[in-house]
């Protein structure tokens, strides 16, 4: 199952599910129509409770919601004329988790990236945070303020989203707590990042985490540690690797993070970037650049850099 958020006619982003490459479904509406067709009373209340418009609440509803979502998808496939079905080109697609409770990021987690940054291999994961204001749609623009930063950089990353609450989770059980996987670009102001020993100010600029194009549920990604990952700028290949190169893998990160904080549905964990970042090459992003990140089995996102004064 591929989870998205979408906005029709300027409404707030709401939960959606992909039907195919060209269509998506509002699962709450589809499930409501299904229940009404079966003569179920209070169909709207039941559908709203099981399949809320907020994706974090949907994930928190667990297996019952997942089963209802599958039924909604099947209903929409059999009833393409349903009001629940939208053309992708007719709506705006948002980040699969628009307002994460936590955005946890891992630095220095690919061996080639550690070497190019001339750092030692960390004994423990290097953890930092981005705030919810950083979450951005998968195919939008990033507002560059060249008076704020002269060294805007890109970072292709695999992210996973937590599906149920947990603390002190074992590595063996870790994937039970993962809802699915998505693509992110950790856009970073390197000059701001290095002004102090804390990275936060260079990492959590508004709209600095394009995310998507959807959240692929874990049943469709049997091994998150065997995925090709790449990034291009204006078609030029800058990053190319595979998630098998992760120093600390998904299982380890779930266990490690849950050892000191409670993980909750909708938390986004960005697993780090491979070698080839702009900082190592002296190639920083500028007005008009188009950055494309792709991960095999998930999809791609594309962000255009737009100077704020040029809009």
NORLINVEN-V245962 format. One line per field, one symbol per residue. ss: DSSP state (a for helix, b for strand, c for the rest). phi: phi as a letter, one per 20 degrees, with the letter a starting at -180 (. if undefined). psi: psi as a letter, one per 40 degrees, with the letter a starting at -180 (. if undefined). A space follows every 50 residues. Layout:
ss=???
phi=???
psi=???
//
This chain:
ss=cbbbbbbccccccbbbbbccccbbbcaaaaaaaaaaacccccaaaaaaaa ccccaaaaaacaaaaaaaaaaaaaaaaaccccccbbbaaacbbbcccccc ccbbbbbccbaaaaaacccccccccbbbbbcaaabbccccbbbbcccccc cbbccbbbbbbbcccbcccccccaaaabbbbbbbbbcbbaaaacccccca aaacccccbbbbbbbbbaaacccccccbbbbbbccbbbbbbbaaabccca aaaaaaaaccccbccccbbbcccccccaaaaccccccccbbbbbbcccbb bbbbbbbaaac
phi=.deccbcdlmfgfcfbcfebfccccefffffffffffemfflgfffffff cffefffffffmgffffffffffffffecfegfeecfffecdedffcfcf fccdddelcdgfffffeldffffcgedbcdegfffcffccddeedffebd cecdbfbecddfdbfablefffegffeeercbdccefcefffgefcfeeg fedcfgmecgbqfadefffecfcfdbdfcbbcclnefdcbabffeffdeg gffgfffffcbfecgnfddeeocffoffgfdmddfcgnfddddccgndqc cbceecggfef
psi=ihhiiihhfeiihihihhdaeeiiihdddddddddddeehifdddddddd gidhddddddeadddddddddddddddegeeieehihdeeihhaidgdgi dihhihifehddddddefiihidihhhiiiidedhiidgaihhhgeddhe ghiihhihiihhdihiifhiddededehdaiihihghhhddddediehed deefihfeghhaeihhiddegdheffhihihihfehhdhhaieeehdhad dddddddedeihiihehhhheiiaieiddeefhiiiheihhhhhhhedai ihhhhhhdee.
//
